[in-house]
């Protein structure tokens, strides 16, 4: 069963891991970012969310902000006039997405867990507007409204663009490595981003261990 979920927010900040001092939002988030949104409604160690596609409904609009941040990380007195640096952040504004996703079982699932059970729980919670925590898009300042969408999916924007190799997610079930980060090539096709499955991403083997990216 595929769930259709609408996500809207005043702000979004999907920053690639390669950005350090400055933060610049991509048009869409990683697979992990969307899973985090859905887990805001229902998350359990026995279930796995798979995001199949994200429809970009609103045209991308950007707003850049510059702020001063302290460089001082120690204890004791510091001089705020000299121990600060400017940081540039470029947000997305007035975003609107539609997520297509489905629920599966994780390796932690027990005999009493089933996909039907979690589908029922998610549907009930989503229709009543319940959530486990406040959902956000990329950073906690960018709070989002998440609603179950029942009916035809709105028309996506007219945009086709290669996004390159993007961060996909962290693999918490790899028996050989401790939580490796995986990357995958993504593209927007007529306003829709189609995400590969975890099996496809693992087969590509573009991963980062200990802060280094490599191709297996």
Backbone as CSV, one residue per row, in Angstrom:
resi,resn,N_x,N_y,N_z,CA_x,CA_y,CA_z,C_x,C_y,C_z
1,UNK,0.832,-1.190,0.000,0.000,0.000,0.000,0.875,1.251,0.000
2,UNK,0.557,2.164,-0.907,1.285,3.424,-0.963,0.471,4.532,-0.307
3,UNK,1.148,5.273,0.571,0.528,6.422,1.211,0.918,7.688,0.454
4,UNK,-0.034,8.592,0.316,0.198,9.890,-0.317,0.080,10.946,0.771
5,UNK,1.154,11.670,1.011,1.220,12.615,2.127,1.619,13.996,1.603
6,UNK,0.873,15.012,2.019,1.181,16.393,1.632,2.003,17.057,2.731
7,UNK,3.045,17.758,2.318,3.927,18.453,3.254,4.062,19.899,2.802
8,UNK,3.740,20.829,3.689,3.892,22.253,3.391,4.641,22.929,4.534
9,UNK,5.358,23.989,4.196,6.120,24.714,5.218,6.480,26.094,4.691
10,UNK,6.681,27.031,5.611,7.140,28.364,5.224,8.604,28.353,4.815
11,UNK,9.363,27.420,5.423,10.805,27.369,5.188,11.266,25.915,5.072
12,UNK,12.338,25.706,4.325,12.988,24.394,4.257,14.482,24.619,4.058
13,UNK,15.278,23.698,4.589,16.733,23.800,4.451,17.315,22.399,4.318
14,UNK,17.429,21.940,3.076,17.991,20.619,2.780,19.443,20.808,2.358
15,UNK,20.338,20.864,3.337,21.743,21.148,3.062,22.524,19.877,2.784
16,UNK,23.262,19.787,1.671,24.109,18.618,1.422,25.198,18.491,2.480
17,UNK,25.652,17.266,2.789,26.688,17.083,3.814,28.010,17.769,3.472
18,UNK,28.249,18.046,2.181,29.511,18.653,1.769,29.612,20.120,2.168
19,UNK,28.481,20.760,2.466,28.506,22.168,2.858,28.883,22.280,4.336
20,UNK,29.822,23.164,4.629,30.296,23.318,5.997,29.942,24.699,6.550
21,UNK,30.733,25.707,6.170,30.524,27.038,6.732,29.213,27.649,6.257
22,UNK,28.869,27.428,4.988,27.643,27.984,4.450,26.640,26.860,4.198
23,UNK,25.368,27.206,4.317,24.306,26.232,4.112,23.415,26.694,2.956
24,UNK,23.261,25.836,1.979,22.447,26.160,0.803,21.479,25.009,0.560
25,UNK,20.201,25.308,0.504,19.200,24.257,0.414,19.067,23.707,-0.999
26,UNK,19.035,22.385,-1.104,18.636,21.739,-2.344,17.111,21.855,-2.498
27,UNK,16.620,21.532,-3.689,15.181,21.630,-3.934,14.426,20.565,-3.156
28,UNK,15.027,19.391,-3.006,14.378,18.303,-2.273,15.339,17.741,-1.244
29,UNK,14.786,17.030,-0.272,15.593,16.420,0.769,16.064,15.024,0.396
30,UNK,16.880,14.455,1.242,17.344,13.083,1.069,16.226,12.100,1.418
31,UNK,16.450,10.846,1.107,15.495,9.806,1.507,15.321,9.818,3.028
32,UNK,16.426,9.963,3.754,16.361,10.017,5.215,15.536,11.201,5.707
33,UNK,15.650,12.342,5.015,14.898,13.531,5.429,13.397,13.288,5.335
34,UNK,12.952,12.674,4.245,11.508,12.401,4.084,11.039,11.325,5.060
35,UNK,11.895,10.326,5.307,11.538,9.312,6.302,11.360,9.969,7.669
36,UNK,12.210,10.940,7.991,12.068,11.663,9.249,10.743,12.391,9.355
37,UNK,10.275,12.947,8.231,8.972,13.606,8.218,7.858,12.602,8.523
38,UNK,7.910,11.450,7.868,6.868,10.439,8.061,6.922,9.820,9.460
39,UNK,8.119,9.663,9.981,8.251,9.111,11.330,7.739,10.097,12.380
40,UNK,7.594,11.348,11.999,6.972,12.297,12.906,5.532,11.916,13.215
41,UNK,4.884,11.226,12.277,3.529,10.725,12.510,3.573,9.329,13.118
42,UNK,4.361,8.435,12.522,4.461,7.073,13.061,5.854,6.522,12.791
43,UNK,6.521,6.140,13.848,7.826,5.506,13.746,7.943,4.408,14.791
44,UNK,8.555,3.300,14.409,8.724,2.162,15.320,9.941,1.381,14.852
45,UNK,10.680,0.795,15.799,11.887,0.062,15.430,11.584,-1.150,14.552
46,UNK,10.341,-1.616,14.569,9.974,-2.797,13.779,9.541,-2.458,12.358
47,UNK,9.426,-1.178,12.034,8.938,-0.786,10.706,9.981,0.011,9.944
48,UNK,9.881,-0.055,8.625,10.754,0.691,7.728,9.904,1.495,6.750
49,UNK,10.216,2.768,6.615,9.582,3.590,5.601,10.408,3.543,4.315
50,UNK,9.743,3.398,3.181,10.383,3.514,1.873,9.706,4.640,1.112
51,UNK,10.472,5.650,0.744,9.948,6.767,-0.039,10.185,6.465,-1.514
52,UNK,9.121,6.406,-2.288,9.221,6.070,-3.713,9.395,7.310,-4.583
53,UNK,8.673,8.375,-4.271,8.735,9.574,-5.094,8.307,10.782,-4.278
54,UNK,8.817,11.936,-4.675,8.413,13.212,-4.081,8.051,14.167,-5.218
55,UNK,6.840,14.694,-5.174,6.363,15.639,-6.181,6.590,17.056,-5.659
56,UNK,7.277,17.860,-6.436,7.519,19.259,-6.068,6.378,20.092,-6.650
57,UNK,5.485,20.558,-5.792,4.279,21.248,-6.249,4.515,22.754,-6.403
58,UNK,5.294,23.347,-5.503,5.533,24.795,-5.536,6.869,25.094,-6.208
59,UNK,6.909,26.158,-7.002,8.151,26.596,-7.624,9.166,26.975,-6.544
60,UNK,10.443,26.577,-6.716,11.463,26.911,-5.712,11.655,28.416,-5.588
61,UNK,11.605,28.910,-4.363,11.886,30.303,-4.041,12.933,30.321,-2.931
62,UNK,13.900,31.220,-3.056,15.018,31.230,-2.118,15.092,32.544,-1.346
63,UNK,15.632,32.443,-0.138,15.915,33.630,0.667,17.229,33.397,1.396
64,UNK,18.172,34.326,1.207,19.460,34.215,1.862,19.547,35.087,3.100
65,UNK,20.115,34.519,4.169,20.309,35.243,5.420,21.765,35.113,5.851
66,UNK,22.296,36.176,6.433,23.654,36.159,6.978,23.584,36.454,8.470
67,UNK,24.259,35.633,9.266,24.240,35.828,10.715,25.635,35.640,11.286
68,UNK,25.857,36.243,12.439,27.132,36.096,13.133,27.061,34.920,14.099
69,UNK,28.101,34.092,14.091,28.181,32.959,15.003,29.536,32.964,15.689
70,UNK,29.563,32.520,16.933,30.813,32.462,17.686,31.710,31.345,17.180
71,UNK,33.014,31.616,17.112,34.000,30.597,16.780,34.553,29.931,18.026
72,UNK,34.195,30.461,19.180,34.769,30.029,20.457,34.052,28.775,20.952
73,UNK,34.808,27.677,21.166,34.219,26.411,21.608,34.683,25.986,23.002
74,UNK,35.518,26.774,23.618,36.047,26.386,24.922,35.238,26.967,26.057
75,UNK,35.852,27.022,27.235,35.209,27.604,28.411,35.992,28.834,28.841
76,UNK,35.352,29.654,29.652,36.025,30.846,30.120,35.625,32.071,29.331
77,UNK,36.284,33.186,29.571,35.901,34.443,28.900,36.254,34.413,27.412
78,UNK,35.522,35.182,26.630,35.810,35.309,25.209,35.441,36.713,24.768
79,UNK,36.017,37.130,23.651,35.775,38.454,23.098,34.805,38.312,21.931
80,UNK,33.591,38.780,22.124,32.583,38.617,21.085,32.872,39.454,19.847
81,UNK,33.740,40.482,20.003,34.049,41.340,18.866,35.010,40.665,17.885
82,UNK,35.847,39.776,18.386,36.859,39.145,17.524,36.610,37.661,17.290
83,UNK,35.918,36.997,18.229,35.743,35.545,18.111,34.373,35.208,17.531
84,UNK,34.109,35.762,16.373,32.869,35.439,15.684,33.138,35.367,14.181
85,UNK,32.252,34.720,13.468,32.361,34.602,12.028,30.970,34.715,11.412
86,UNK,30.921,35.151,10.171,29.645,35.235,9.470,29.337,33.923,8.769
87,UNK,28.064,33.554,8.814,27.619,32.324,8.159,26.426,32.635,7.280
88,UNK,26.486,32.188,6.057,25.436,32.439,5.077,24.532,31.220,4.959
89,UNK,23.231,31.446,5.022,22.246,30.375,4.889,21.233,30.766,3.822
90,UNK,20.992,29.863,2.877,19.996,30.099,1.831,18.863,29.094,2.000
91,UNK,17.694,29.606,2.401,16.522,28.778,2.647,15.650,28.687,1.395
92,UNK,14.829,27.634,1.358,13.692,27.572,0.446,12.492,28.186,1.150
93,UNK,11.649,28.890,0.404,10.468,29.529,0.992,9.183,28.937,0.432
94,UNK,8.157,28.874,1.289,6.793,28.505,0.878,6.782,27.220,0.051
95,UNK,7.269,26.145,0.651,7.412,24.881,-0.067,6.144,24.036,0.042
96,UNK,5.947,23.188,-0.962,4.790,22.291,-1.018,5.232,21.030,-1.747
97,UNK,5.165,19.907,-1.034,5.567,18.617,-1.594,4.455,17.590,-1.384
98,UNK,4.473,16.565,-2.223,3.622,15.396,-2.015,4.523,14.168,-2.054
99,UNK,4.479,13.377,-0.978,5.332,12.196,-0.832,4.531,10.933,-1.129
100,UNK,5.112,10.039,-1.918,4.574,8.693,-2.097,5.483,7.729,-1.327
101,UNK,4.926,6.998,-0.383,5.748,6.140,0.468,4.975,4.895,0.889
102,UNK,5.716,3.895,1.325,5.087,2.667,1.816,5.834,2.170,3.045
103,UNK,5.170,1.302,3.798,5.703,0.773,5.049,6.108,-0.685,4.864
104,UNK,7.276,-1.032,5.394,7.734,-2.413,5.433,8.198,-2.768,6.831
105,UNK,8.713,-3.964,6.980,9.201,-4.428,8.277,10.719,-4.392,8.327
106,UNK,11.253,-4.009,9.468,12.699,-3.959,9.669,13.183,-5.297,10.222
107,UNK,14.509,-5.508,10.252,15.044,-6.734,10.873,14.693,-6.864,12.348
108,UNK,14.251,-5.795,12.984,13.886,-5.837,14.399,12.442,-6.279,14.627
109,UNK,11.701,-6.511,13.538,10.289,-6.871,13.678,10.133,-8.218,14.386
110,UNK,9.112,-8.310,15.206,8.813,-9.541,15.932,7.606,-10.262,15.353
111,UNK,7.215,-11.370,15.959,6.085,-12.157,15.438,4.753,-11.420,15.501
112,UNK,4.631,-10.449,16.366,3.368,-9.711,16.488,3.305,-8.481,15.571
113,UNK,4.387,-8.230,14.831,4.433,-7.062,13.948,4.039,-7.457,12.528
114,UNK,3.338,-6.578,11.853,2.939,-6.826,10.461,2.776,-5.489,9.744
115,UNK,2.887,-5.540,8.418,2.699,-4.333,7.616,1.272,-3.827,7.751
116,UNK,0.313,-4.739,7.761,-1.095,-4.343,7.898,-1.332,-3.594,9.212
117,UNK,-0.698,-4.046,10.267,-0.842,-3.386,11.573,-0.329,-1.959,11.527
118,UNK,0.858,-1.754,10.947,1.431,-0.412,10.904,0.681,0.484,9.922
119,UNK,0.188,-0.086,8.811,-0.622,0.707,7.891,-1.882,1.220,8.572
120,UNK,-2.509,0.368,9.362,-3.715,0.759,10.082,-3.405,1.860,11.084
121,UNK,-2.294,1.717,11.808,-1.908,2.717,12.806,-1.607,4.054,12.140
122,UNK,-0.864,4.014,11.030,-0.511,5.265,10.362,-1.753,5.963,9.807
123,UNK,-2.624,5.201,9.146,-3.828,5.792,8.581,-4.691,6.452,9.641
124,UNK,-4.852,5.798,10.779,-5.667,6.360,11.857,-5.052,7.636,12.408
125,UNK,-3.741,7.619,12.625,-3.082,8.791,13.195,-3.083,9.956,12.201
126,UNK,-2.792,9.663,10.939,-2.706,10.728,9.938,-4.058,11.386,9.706
127,UNK,-5.124,10.601,9.678,-6.455,11.165,9.436,-6.924,12.026,10.603
128,UNK,-6.437,11.728,11.803,-6.820,12.514,12.975,-5.853,13.665,13.252
129,UNK,-4.813,13.781,12.423,-3.848,14.860,12.616,-2.911,14.651,13.784
130,UNK,-2.741,13.416,14.233,-1.856,13.142,15.366,-0.405,13.032,14.899
131,UNK,0.519,13.326,15.808,1.933,13.197,15.507,2.702,12.860,16.772
132,UNK,3.862,12.226,16.594,4.722,11.880,17.721,5.544,13.079,18.167
133,UNK,5.876,13.942,17.232,6.711,15.109,17.509,6.495,16.115,16.383
134,UNK,7.016,17.309,16.584,6.936,18.333,15.548,7.812,17.939,14.363
135,UNK,7.238,17.945,13.179,8.014,17.622,11.981,8.653,18.889,11.422
136,UNK,9.769,18.716,10.728,10.486,19.856,10.160,11.205,19.410,8.897
137,UNK,11.619,20.388,8.088,12.258,20.116,6.808,13.719,20.556,6.849
138,UNK,14.571,19.630,7.211,16.007,19.874,7.187,16.595,20.375,8.478
139,UNK,15.940,21.308,9.138,16.419,21.846,10.405,15.212,22.207,11.262
140,UNK,15.392,22.221,12.570,14.249,22.362,13.472,13.561,23.721,13.370
141,UNK,14.251,24.703,12.819,13.605,25.995,12.634,12.549,25.967,11.529
142,UNK,12.617,24.966,10.658,11.729,24.883,9.490,10.592,23.898,9.771
143,UNK,9.671,24.297,10.619,8.561,23.431,10.998,7.611,23.219,9.818
144,UNK,7.059,22.014,9.724,6.234,21.642,8.576,4.875,21.119,9.017
145,UNK,3.907,21.272,8.133,2.571,20.710,8.325,2.461,19.481,7.436
146,UNK,2.121,18.347,8.038,2.035,17.075,7.317,0.599,16.582,7.377
147,UNK,0.019,16.286,6.201,-1.368,15.853,6.121,-1.497,14.684,5.154
148,UNK,-2.414,13.795,5.446,-2.724,12.707,4.526,-3.460,13.278,3.323
149,UNK,-3.008,12.919,2.122,-3.628,13.431,0.894,-4.452,12.314,0.255
150,UNK,-5.718,12.547,0.122,-6.620,11.563,-0.485,-7.268,12.203,-1.700
151,UNK,-6.931,11.681,-2.879,-7.410,12.248,-4.127,-6.277,12.353,-5.118
152,UNK,-6.532,12.941,-6.281,-5.482,13.083,-7.293,-4.326,13.937,-6.786
153,UNK,-3.120,13.555,-7.165,-1.941,14.325,-6.790,-1.910,15.610,-7.614
154,UNK,-1.692,16.771,-6.976,-1.623,18.033,-7.725,-0.510,18.019,-8.769
155,UNK,-0.664,18.853,-9.765,0.333,18.949,-10.830,1.661,19.450,-10.276
156,UNK,2.735,18.726,-10.585,4.071,19.141,-10.156,4.583,20.249,-11.076
157,UNK,5.634,20.919,-10.636,6.213,21.999,-11.427,6.848,21.434,-12.697
158,UNK,6.992,22.269,-13.689,7.598,21.866,-14.959,9.109,22.073,-14.867
159,UNK,9.793,21.105,-14.277,11.240,21.204,-14.093,11.870,19.833,-14.238
160,UNK,12.863,19.735,-15.097,13.678,18.529,-15.244,15.123,18.929,-15.042
161,UNK,15.778,18.293,-14.090,17.132,18.705,-13.712,17.883,17.543,-13.082
162,UNK,19.134,17.368,-13.482,20.008,16.373,-12.869,20.539,16.940,-11.560
163,UNK,20.314,16.247,-10.456,20.753,16.714,-9.150,22.129,16.191,-8.757
164,UNK,22.685,15.284,-9.581,23.992,14.718,-9.275,23.902,13.622,-8.226
165,UNK,25.032,13.278,-7.662,25.094,12.250,-6.614,24.776,12.920,-5.281
166,UNK,23.674,12.524,-4.672,23.181,13.174,-3.452,23.205,12.201,-2.272
167,UNK,23.255,12.768,-1.090,23.136,11.944,0.111,21.770,11.257,0.120
168,UNK,21.771,9.953,0.389,20.544,9.169,0.393,20.084,8.870,1.822
169,UNK,20.988,8.284,2.615,20.611,7.961,3.977,21.692,7.171,4.691
170,UNK,21.485,6.952,5.976,22.398,6.181,6.816,21.854,4.781,7.001
171,UNK,22.700,3.791,6.742,22.292,2.391,6.852,22.535,1.895,8.282
172,UNK,21.456,1.712,9.022,21.570,1.273,10.417,21.568,-0.258,10.550
173,UNK,21.494,-0.955,9.415,21.403,-2.418,9.469,22.570,-3.100,8.756
174,UNK,23.651,-2.370,8.523,24.839,-2.938,7.890,25.623,-3.735,8.930
175,UNK,25.798,-5.055,8.737,26.508,-5.858,9.737,28.021,-5.668,9.714
176,UNK,28.559,-5.062,8.628,30.009,-4.937,8.488,30.534,-3.566,8.884
177,UNK,29.714,-2.537,8.727,30.163,-1.177,9.019,29.208,-0.533,10.009
178,UNK,29.735,0.412,10.739,28.904,1.113,11.712,28.239,2.323,11.061
179,UNK,26.968,2.204,10.771,26.127,3.278,10.250,26.778,4.036,9.092
180,UNK,27.102,3.341,7.991,27.681,4.036,6.833,26.649,4.935,6.160
181,UNK,27.120,6.032,5.587,26.262,6.950,4.851,26.338,6.631,3.362
182,UNK,25.182,6.502,2.737,25.117,6.136,1.318,24.653,7.313,0.466
183,UNK,25.142,7.321,-0.778,24.812,8.358,-1.743,24.267,7.695,-3.007
184,UNK,23.478,8.456,-3.773,22.888,7.919,-5.001,22.609,9.061,-5.970
185,UNK,22.686,8.802,-7.271,22.338,9.843,-8.246,20.832,10.078,-8.266
186,UNK,20.430,11.342,-8.241,19.021,11.711,-8.264,18.776,12.727,-9.367
187,UNK,17.529,12.819,-9.804,17.145,13.794,-10.826,15.683,14.169,-10.627
188,UNK,15.353,15.389,-11.001,13.963,15.823,-11.039,13.449,15.615,-12.462
189,UNK,12.383,14.856,-12.602,11.793,14.581,-13.909,10.380,15.138,-13.939
190,UNK,10.202,16.228,-14.660,8.908,16.900,-14.727,8.352,17.185,-13.326
191,UNK,9.241,17.655,-12.462,8.836,18.042,-11.121,8.748,16.922,-10.112
192,UNK,9.153,15.710,-10.483,9.059,14.553,-9.583,10.445,13.929,-9.413
193,UNK,10.803,13.623,-8.171,12.049,12.919,-7.871,11.701,11.493,-7.476
194,UNK,12.250,10.528,-8.221,12.022,9.119,-7.929,13.239,8.579,-7.178
195,UNK,13.005,8.054,-5.979,14.085,7.577,-5.130,14.298,6.078,-5.327
196,UNK,15.547,5.634,-5.467,15.807,4.193,-5.534,15.550,3.534,-4.190
197,UNK,15.445,2.214,-4.201,15.261,1.472,-2.960,16.604,1.309,-2.255
198,UNK,16.545,0.893,-0.994,17.782,0.669,-0.257,18.629,-0.415,-0.928
199,UNK,18.004,-1.466,-1.455,18.769,-2.522,-2.136,19.515,-1.957,-3.342
200,UNK,18.861,-1.080,-4.102,19.511,-0.474,-5.262,20.653,0.446,-4.849
201,UNK,20.453,1.178,-3.769,21.493,2.085,-3.292,22.700,1.308,-2.776
202,UNK,22.453,0.247,-2.032,23.568,-0.576,-1.532,24.333,-1.210,-2.691
203,UNK,23.617,-1.601,-3.758,24.270,-2.203,-4.920,25.183,-1.207,-5.628
204,UNK,24.810,0.078,-5.628,25.680,1.105,-6.212,26.978,1.226,-5.434
205,UNK,26.891,1.126,-4.105,28.083,1.103,-3.263,28.772,2.432,-3.059
206,UNK,28.076,3.563,-3.300,28.683,4.877,-3.059,28.425,5.228,-1.602
207,UNK,29.454,5.128,-0.794,29.258,5.254,0.639,30.393,6.044,1.272
208,UNK,30.162,6.480,2.511,31.173,7.224,3.243,31.360,6.568,4.604
209,UNK,32.619,6.287,4.901,32.991,5.712,6.187,34.031,6.609,6.839
210,UNK,33.823,6.951,8.080,34.812,7.764,8.792,35.081,9.100,8.143
211,UNK,34.025,9.689,7.538,34.156,11.006,6.936,34.720,10.994,5.529
212,UNK,34.968,9.798,4.960,35.508,9.713,3.604,34.521,9.003,2.692
213,UNK,34.399,9.521,1.475,33.484,8.932,0.499,34.270,8.005,-0.405
214,UNK,33.725,6.841,-0.705,34.406,5.909,-1.588,33.382,5.124,-2.379
215,UNK,33.826,4.513,-3.453,32.974,3.634,-4.246,33.413,2.217,-4.009
216,UNK,32.510,1.363,-3.520,32.875,-0.016,-3.176,33.164,-0.817,-4.445
